Amino acid sequence: MSGDYVVYGAKGSGSVAIEAALTLIGAPWRLVDRASLAEITGEEMARVNPMRQIPALVLPSGELMTESAAILIHLADSHPGSGLSPAWDSPLRPRFLRWMSFAAAQVYSLFWLLDVPGRIADQPAVQDLAKARLEARIGDCWRIMGEQVQPAGRFLLGDEISVLDVYLAVLSRWEPRRKGFYAAAPNLAEVVRAVDAEPRLAGLWAERMPFREGWEG
Ligand SMILES: N[C@@H](CCC(=O)N[C@@H](CS)C(=O)NCC(=O)O)C(=O)O
């Protein structure tokens, strides 16, 4: 079986990083849009991804991939001409893999609770406290990343954009929002701004993650 990539996604969500990578690669893909949390976590989605989450990507072979970092690494590696990931034997590869995994495991996974704090507590006051603590934790993660990584050029790994930059630009749009991110990791601010300004992504940002009034928080 072969065909286009199929992205299950939603506006403003982590799928936008996958959509951005496919746009940069220029591979044929189509979107199955999920308009609400109910649609994302509903029965139809469960038949695609039993975790009831997006992004989910169906490869041209028909195989399903979930987990945003793995998807981004796979897409970049399978299109080496795109320059979106360092080769396996590049000295930049350990840094690339470290921070891709860090972003997924230390930051993205916290949104399962941050987005729906009722998953751990029924009382609104406890939910508010949990949200505040999770937001602070994410700020700490960005601070630690900023202290550990100095951009090697316009982007994290040099002057060429990689899927790591794209991933960071998308995840840093969420709590503690961009203003929180800039404060926590000031040395990474120009990197995400360069991704925001990437001309090949202008249409995608406008459609899927618009820079609306007050978008930075
Ligand atoms: N580990 C997954 C996390 C994906 C995830 O949390 N996606 C959110 C949307 S940005 C979602 O589907 N949320 C549904 C829910 O909260 O149950 C990944 O890296 O792709």
The ligand as a Gaussian input file, in Angstrom:
#p B3LYP/6-31G(d) Opt

LIG

0 1
 N        3.109000      11.738000      23.725000
 C        2.249000      12.333000      22.726000
 C        1.405000      13.412000      23.384000
 C        0.332000      13.914000      22.446000
 C       -0.696000      14.790000      23.134000
 O       -0.708000      14.941000      24.351000
 N       -1.566000      15.386000      22.307000
 C       -2.652000      16.182000      22.816000
 C       -2.959000      17.328000      21.850000
 S       -1.649000      18.525000      21.751000
 C       -3.872000      15.327000      22.891000
 O       -4.122000      14.529000      22.025000
 N       -4.647000      15.474000      23.973000
 C       -5.806000      14.704000      24.197000
 C       -5.970000      14.409000      25.676000
 O       -5.587000      15.281000      26.465000
 O       -6.436000      13.343000      26.006000
 C        3.100000      12.921000      21.602000
 O        4.239000      13.317000      21.831000
 O        2.629000      12.937000      20.459000

